[in-house]
């Protein structure tokens, strides 16, 4: 129990993809359920999920989550053959999948996973329609963030 990750009390967030918000303009977000094995749920409760470079693909009119890494906990990895990077099915309504597919077909758009979180006793994934930022947009975002920090410091000290 000593190795439990530190989270804010009452926080339902398991993992976030912070890089996606830096690299993309988020246009619209959706909530999707995630089809998981039992050991994956136990690992997520222990805080072993990661969404870096995670995205959504479509096969046979179904949405699949790729590059979502869920590291197995030690007690489970001895019982099963485990692939921590396996693709996981996203559970969404047909019209939402169609809307995401249509957006993904447009030039410059992609579907990325932003966060994994608990909703009641189920794991949900926040997916978004995103458009890639240019290098100058990223620099503008960094400048704005730095200026906001400077304003906060000035307001604190005066």
N, C-alpha and C positions, 0 to 999 in steps of 0.2 A: 503494500500500500504506500510505501514511502516514495516510489517512483511515479506517482500519479502526476500528470501535467497540471500546472497551475492555470486555472481559468477564473474568470469573474464569477462570483456567485450568481446563480440564476441565468447565466449565459447559455444559450442553446446552440451556439456555433461550434461546430466540430473543426472545420478547416475553411480557410478563405484563400482565394486566388487573387492576391493583391496586385500581382504583376499584370493581370488582365485589365484592371482599371487604369494602369499606367500606359499600357500599349494600345488600348482600344477606346473608342467612343462607344459607350453603352447606349443603345437606342431603346430597347424594350426588354423587360425581364419576365421570366416565367418560373413557376414552381413545378417541379417534377418529383415523383417518387422514384426510388432507386431499388432495383431488385438485387438483394444481397443474400449471401450465405450466412449461416449462424455465426461462424467464426469471424466474419467481417464485422458483424454488429458488435461482437465482444471487443474486437480491436478498436473500433470507432469509439466505444465507451471508454477505452483506455487512452484515447487521443492519438491514435496512430494513423490518421488519414492525412493525405497530402494531395493538393489540387494543382500543383505547379505544372504548367504546359498541358492542362486538361482541356479537351474540346469534345464536341458532339458530332457524330457522323450518322448517316441514315442508310439503312439496308432494309430492303423489302418493306418499305413504309413503316419502319420502326426506328426509334431513336436509341443510339448506343453511346455510352460515355467511355471515352478512351483516355489512357494515360493517367487515370485516377489511381494513385498508389495507396493501398491499404496494407500496411505491414502486419503480418500475423504476430500474435502474442506467443510467447514461448510454450505455453501449455498446449496450444492447438497445433503448432507446426510439426509436432511429432506424430500426429494421428492421420494427417491428410497430406496429399501432394498439393502444394499451394502455389498459385501464380498471383502474386500481389498486384500485377499490372493488367489482369484480365479485363476484357471489356464487359461493362455492366449495362443492363437494359434500363432505360428510363421509362417510367410509366406516366403517360400524358394522354390527354384527350386527342382524338383524331384531328379536330380543327386546329389545335395548337401545333401538332406535328406538321400538318400541312403548311401552316403559316411559317414555321421555322424552316421547313424545306424550301419554301418559295424564297425566303430571305437569304438562305445559304447559296442559292443559285445565282443571286445577283453579284455582280463584280465588286470585289472589295469587302464583302460581308462574310462573317463567320459566326459560328455558334460556339460560345465558350461557357464553361462552368465557372460561376463566381464564388459559390459557397456551398458547403455541406452543413446541415443543421438538423436538430431534433425538433419535430413537431408532434407533440404528445409522445407516443412511443415509437414513432416511425422516423426514418432518415429521409430527409428531403434534400434536393439539389436545386439551387437557384441557377438557371441557365439564362443566357442573354444573347440577343442579336447584337453583334458588335461590328464596328467598322474600324479598320486599322488607322492609327494615327501616323502622321508624317513626323519626321525627325524634329521639325521646327515646332510642331504642336506639343511634342514631349518637352521641349525646352521651355515653352511658354507655361506648361503645367508646373514644371519645377520652379520657375521664377515666381509664379503666383503663390505656390506653397511657401517659398522662402519669404516673400513679402508678408504673407499672413502671419508667419512666425515672428517676424520683426515687429509687426503691429501689436501682437500679443505681448511681446517683451516691453515695448514702449508703454503700453497701457498698464502693465503690472508695476513698472518702476516709477510711474508718474502719478 
